[in-house]
Amino acid sequence: MYEKTVTDSGLRILTSHMPHTKSVSIAFYVGAGSRYETPEEAGVSHFVEHLCFKGTRRRPTAREISEAIEGIGGILNAATDRELTTYWCKVPLTHFGLAVDILSDMLREPLFDAVEVDKERQVILEELSMSNDIPSYRADLLIDEVMWPDQPLGRDVGGTRETVSNITRDMLLEYMQRQYTLPNLVVSVAGNITHQEVADLLTLQFQGWTSHQPGSWFPVEEGQSAPRMKLESRKTEQARICTAVKGLSATHPDRYALDLLNTVLGGGMSSRLFLELRENQGLVYDVHTTSSHLRDCGSFTTYAGVDPKNARKAVHSILQELHRIKDGIPEDELHRAREFLKGRLVIRMEDSQSVAAWMGAQELLHNRVFTVDQTLAHVDTITPEDLQRVARSLLVTEKLSMVIVGPYRSDKAFQARLKI
């Protein structure tokens, strides 16, 4: 599926040859995110990501960067998460060299102009305000806060208005110097291009760049021994309900069993929660589940939006389904979930951007890449007994968290239902 080169300076370069494509996807993965930040630095990883688009020594303005990519029909974007920051580009194959030059330039020689820093600070504050105004976003942020209080995993990746307002240019430069280093960078490329061509170009582009070891990330702090809940009172047309339990890390041997549980419960229109809450009861438009896997922990979350007068009934039904799945899953239901999970993965891997992301994130976070075929083979080994064991282990009342965003004055009616 892929080839790999590690340069003398520690840069990891991965490629996947996709001969049927006429475009190429390039992804730069950096070990930078909210798990690398002190409380005072909250949001600095995201701030740095924004500023890398605001001009370099050779391309001094954001317009010059965007026009260079959009002028060839390409797509350029970035994202910051808890454990990594990614800068990616998808361009016609004939413009591969230009795309690599632009991405490398953005990371190697960003200007961090003082005027642009202050302008982008305001942009980020507006982004935070936007997230705060969307109830579904608030529910997503609050469930993390409830599960992981007073630690990086429980903070908004973008930081807070206070921390973003207090981040200085010197803090941004110091953080970038600390984390943006060759041993902490993976470049992943997918398309109709040879590995040697990619490796030669990238080795040249990053020649002489900093190669010290980066700062470390903050491990999770566990300690939940009783159910937790948070209500945020808002005048909304819908109540947003999130429930969550602690999940499994990306390297845990049962992670794919949890992914299959996720599929059975909330992974599509034939999932248990969708059929019960939407098709049978007509309570919701959207109900789904999500499993996330991080370096040393994870989460399993349900989400639903419901008329406020039906929220208690929805909470009861969601928790009832979480309880019911601990009784076991028939082989035919597991088979459908297994084929759903495998099929979605295979379909996703037809896109070069998804392939680049698959390789780059695994290599950066875990120093290895499981191929799609290896993953599919592992999923095929999972039994109904595995799913029941994982469900009984994770879906327990003392590890349950719940968030409600909606027009309520008290959480007492919901607190009474906190039981799986």
N, C-alpha and C positions, 0 to 999 in steps of 0.2 A: 504493500500500500504506500510506503514512503521510504525515502532515503534521508540520511542524517549526516551532517558534518559539524564538528566542533573545531573552531579555529583556535590557534595558539593563545589568543586573548580570552577565550571562554565563550565566545558567541556561538549559540546553537542555531543551526540552519536546517530546516526540514522542508522537504518537497514531496509532492505527490503528482505523478505524471497522469494527466487526464487528456489523452490525445483527441477526444471528440470535441473539445472546447476551442473557441476562438477568442476567449478572454482569459485573463489570469487574475487570481486573487492573492493579495499580499497582506499578511497580518503580522504586526509587530506586537509582541506580548511583553509587558514589563511587570515585574513583581512590585507593584505599587497599588495601594488601595487602603481602605479604611482600617484594615487590620494591622497596618504598619504605622498608624498615627497615634500620637499621644492625645489626650483630651483637648489640649490647647491647639493642636494641629488639625482637629477634625475638619475635613473638607479640603485639606491641602492637596491630596492626590488628584481630586476632581478639578481643583483650581489649576494645577499644573497642566492637566490634559487640555483644558480650554485654551491656555496661553500658548501652547505649542502650535495652535492654528493662527496665531496673531502676528506672525511675521518672523523671518529669519534674516541672517546677514545677507544672503543672496536674494531673498524674496521678502522685502521689508514689510509688506502689508498682508493682511488676511485675504484681501481681494486677489493679490497675485498668486497666492497658494490655491485658492478655490478656482480661479479662472484657468490655471494650468491643468487641473484635473478635469473640470467640467468642459473645458475647451476641446477635450478629446472624447467626450461622452462618458467619462469615468465617474465613479462614486468614491467619495472620501469621507470617512467618519471615524469616530472614536467612542469609547465607553470606559467608565471607571466602575469597578465593583469592589467588593470587600478584599479580594485577594489578588487582583490583577487589573491592569489597565491595558486596553488594546487599541491600537491605531490600525485601521485597515483601509484598503483601497482595492477596487475592482476596475480594471481597464481593459481595453482591447489588447490582445497579445503584442501587437506591434509597438505598443507604448510602455512595455514592461520597464525598460530602463529609466524612463522619465518618472514613472510612479515610484520606483525604488529610490531614485534621487530625491524626490520630494519628501517622502516619508523619512528617509535618513536625515535630510536637512532639518526637518521639523524637530527631530529628537536630538540632533547633535548641536545645532546652533540657533535655538530659539532666542529671540531678542529680549523678551520679558521687559519691554519698554514700560517705564513707570506710568505713563499716561494710559497705556493699554491695560495695565494691571488694575488701575482704578475703574476703568470702563468695564472690564470684564467682571470685576467684583459686583458691580450693579446688575450685570446680566445674570450672574449666578444667584444673587438675591431674588431676582424676578423668577428664576427657575424654582427656587425653594418656595416662593409664594404660590406659584402655580401648583406645585405638588400639594401644598397645604390646603388649597382650595378644592381639590378633587377628593371626595370622600373615600373612593376605593384606594387611592394612593395613601391616604392617611391610615386606613386600616392595615395596609401592607407594612407601613413603617412602624405602627404601634405594636403589631404582633411581635416584631423583632425586639422592640423595646421591652415588652413584657417577658419574652423568653430569656433575653440576655441583658438584664439591667446593668447599668454602670460599667459597660465595657464596649469595645469597638463594634462587636457584632450587633449590639442593640442601637447603634447610632445610624442616622441617615448618612449615606455615603457622601452626600453633598455637604455635610456639616450642618451647623445651625447659623442663624442670622448673626449671632454674637461672634462665633468663631470665624466665620468668613469675613466679617467686618474687621476683625483684628489680625488677620493674616497679612504679614508684610512681604514686600518684595524679597527681602533677605531670607525670610522663612521659606519662600517658594524656591529660591535658588539653592538654599542649603538642602532642602528635601530632594530636589531633583539631582543634585550632586551625590546625595547619599544612595538613592534608589536606581537612578538611570545609569547603569554600569553594565558592561558586556556580559559578565557572568549572570546577570539578572535580566537578560534579554533573550528572547526566542523570536526568530523570524520564520514564519511558516508560509509556504507558497504552494498554490495548487493551480494547475493549468497545463497547457500543451507546451511545456518547456522542460529542458533537461536539468537535472540536478547540478551538473557541473557548471552550467551557465549561470545558475542562480548563485551557487557558492562562490564562484569567482567574482561576480559583481559585488556581492555583499561583503566579502572579505576586503575588497578594495574600498568600499564605501565607509567601513568602520575601522579602517586602519588608523592606529594611533589614538583611538578613543579610550576613555577611562575604563580600567578593568579591575578595580578594587572590589572587595566583597560588600554586598549591600547590607542595610540594616535588617534586623529580624522582625518577624510578625508576632503579635500578641496572641498567645493561646487562649482557648475558651476557658471561662470560669463557670463551672457547673455548680449545682447546689439546690436545685428545685426539689422540694419534698412535699409540696401541696399544690393544688390547682391555683392558678392565678387568673385575674380578670382585670380589664380596664375598659371603662365606658367613656367615650368622648361625646358629650351632648351637642348635637347640631340640628338645626332645622333643615332636614333633608326629606326628599320625596321617598327615599328608600333607606332602610337600615342596612349597613354593611356589616357582615358577620365574618370574622376570621377565627377559626380554631386551629390550634397547632400542638404538636408534641415534638420532642427532640427526636431527630432522625439519626442518620448514619453518615460517616465520613466517606469521601470519595474512594478510599482504599479499603473500606470494610468489606469483608467477603459476602455480606448479605445486602449490599447496596442495590443489586439488581432485583432481589426479591422485594425490597421496598418499592422500587420503581414499578414492579408488577402490581403490588398493592395499590399504588397510586393510580395505575391504569384501571384496575377493577373498580375503584371507588369513584374516581372523578376524571378519567382520561378520555372523555368523548361523550357522544350522545347516547351510547349504549352502556355507559357506566352506571353503577348502582345509585349514586347520588342524583345524577341527571334524571334517570328513569323515575326515581321516587319523588323528588321534590318538584320537578318540572312536569313530567308526563303524567304521573299518578295524582299528584296533589295540586298542580298548577300554581305553586307558590312563588316560583322564581323564573326569571329569564336566564340568568347566568348563575351556575354553580359548578365549581371545579376544584380539583386538588392539585397540589404541587409538592414534589419532593426535591430538596436541594442537598447537595453533598459538598462539604468544604474540606479543608485539610484535616481537621481533627474532630469534626462534628457535622451536624446536618439538621434539617427540619422537615416535617411533613405537615402541610397546611391545607385547610379547606377554606374556600371563600364562597359567599353567597350574597346577593343583593335582593332584598325582599321588602314588601310593604311593611311599614313599622308595626301595624296591628297584627301581622303574621310572624313577627320575628321569633317570639317564644316557641311557636309551633315549628318553625324552621330549625331553630337550635335543637329542639327535642329530636327532630327527624335526623339531623346530621349526626348527633351523638349516638342515636340509636343505630344508625348504619355503621358507625365506627365500632360499636359494641358487637353488632351482629357478625361482622367479618371475622371476629376472633373465633367464631364457631367453625370456621373452615370455608374453603372454596372448592366447588366441584371441579373435576378435571376438565370438563368441557368449557367452563368459564375461564379457567386458567389458560386453556388452549387459545381462546379468543383473545385474551389479554396479551398473551405471548406473541401472537401473530400481529396484533395491533402495534406493539412496541417495536418489534423487528421491522415491520413494514414501514413505519414512520421513519425509522433510522435509515433504512435503505433509500427511501425517497429523498430524505434530506441530503444524503451523501451524493446525490447527482449534481448538487450545486457546489462550485469550486470554493465559494466563501465558507460554506459549512465544513468542507474538507479541511481548509486551512485552519479554521477555528478548532476543529476536532484535534488536530495534531498539536497546534501551538499551545492551547490551554493545558493539555495533559503533560506535555514536555516541561512547561514552565513550573507547574505546581507539583508534579510527581516524578519528574526525570525519567519518564517512560511513556510510551504510547501503545495502548491496546488497539489493535486493528478492529475494523468493523466486523470481520469474520470471527475474530476471537470473542468479541462481545456477543455476537449472535449465538455462538456455540455455548457460551456461558449461560445465556438466558434459557436455552433449550434444556439445561440440566436442572432447572428449578422445579421443585415438586410442590403439590398442595400442602404437604407437611412443612416445607420450608416457609411458605407464606403464612401458615397458621402460627408457626413458632415466632416469626418476626412480628406479626400482628399482636400476639399476646405479650411479647416483650416490650413493644413500644407504645401500644395504645392502652395506657394505664392512667387512671385518674390523677395520681400524684404528679404526673408530668404534663398534665393538660393546661394549656393557656387559651384564653379567649379574649377577643376584642370586639366591641360593638361601637360603631359610629352611627348615631342616629338621634332622633328627637325624644330622648328619655331623660328624666330627672334623676332616676335611681337605677342602680344595677341589681337590686335585690331579687327581682323576678328571674334574672339570668343567673345570678350566683347560685341559686337553688338548683339549677340544672347542670352544674359543672361536675358531671360524672360520666365516665365511659363504662 
